[in-house]
């Protein structure tokens, strides 16, 4: 499989619903880890989850509703 085919398959699989689930799962992991290890800096998890969550709400002009 070429890169374009794999990338297209991944884009089809990553629907906005799945992206939201992934983002909220990362936020839940962050919450659990913050409770278990309060001294650790886990801001990278929040940043990653925020980026994924924001990308789930970007409209796709190719898809029709």
C-alpha positions in Angstrom: 0.0 0.0 0.0 1.3 3.4 -0.8 1.3 6.3 1.6 -1.6 8.1 -0.1 -3.8 5.0 0.1 -3.0 4.5 3.8 -3.5 8.1 4.6 -6.9 8.1 2.8 -7.9 5.0 4.7 -6.9 6.6 8.0 -8.8 9.8 7.2 -12.0 7.8 6.5 -11.5 5.8 9.8 -11.0 8.9 11.9 -14.5 10.4 11.9 -15.3 13.4 14.1 -17.1 11.1 16.5 -14.0 8.9 17.0 -11.8 12.0 17.4 -14.0 13.3 20.2 -13.9 9.9 21.9 -10.1 9.8 21.7 -9.8 13.4 23.0 -12.1 12.7 25.9 -10.3 9.5 26.7 -7.0 11.4 26.8 -8.6 14.0 29.2 -9.8 11.1 31.4 -6.3 9.6 31.5 -5.0 13.1 32.3 -7.5 13.4 35.2 -6.6 10.0 36.6 -2.8 10.6 36.3 -3.1 14.0 37.8 -5.0 12.6 40.8 -2.4 9.8 41.2 0.7 11.8 40.6 -0.1 15.5 41.5 3.5 16.7 41.2 4.0 15.6 37.6 3.6 18.0 34.7 1.1 16.4 32.4 0.2 19.5 30.3 1.2 17.7 27.1 -1.8 15.4 27.5 -4.2 18.4 27.8 -2.6 20.1 24.8 -2.8 16.9 22.7 -6.4 16.3 23.7 -7.3 19.9 23.0 -5.8 19.8 19.5 -7.6 16.5 18.7 -10.9 17.9 20.1 -10.6 21.1 18.1 -9.9 19.2 14.9 -13.1 17.1 15.4 -15.1 20.3 15.0 -13.5 21.6 11.8 -16.0 21.3 9.0 -15.0 19.1 6.1 -16.0 20.7 2.8 -15.7 17.3 0.9 -18.3 15.5 3.0 -21.9 16.1 2.4 -24.4 16.1 5.2 
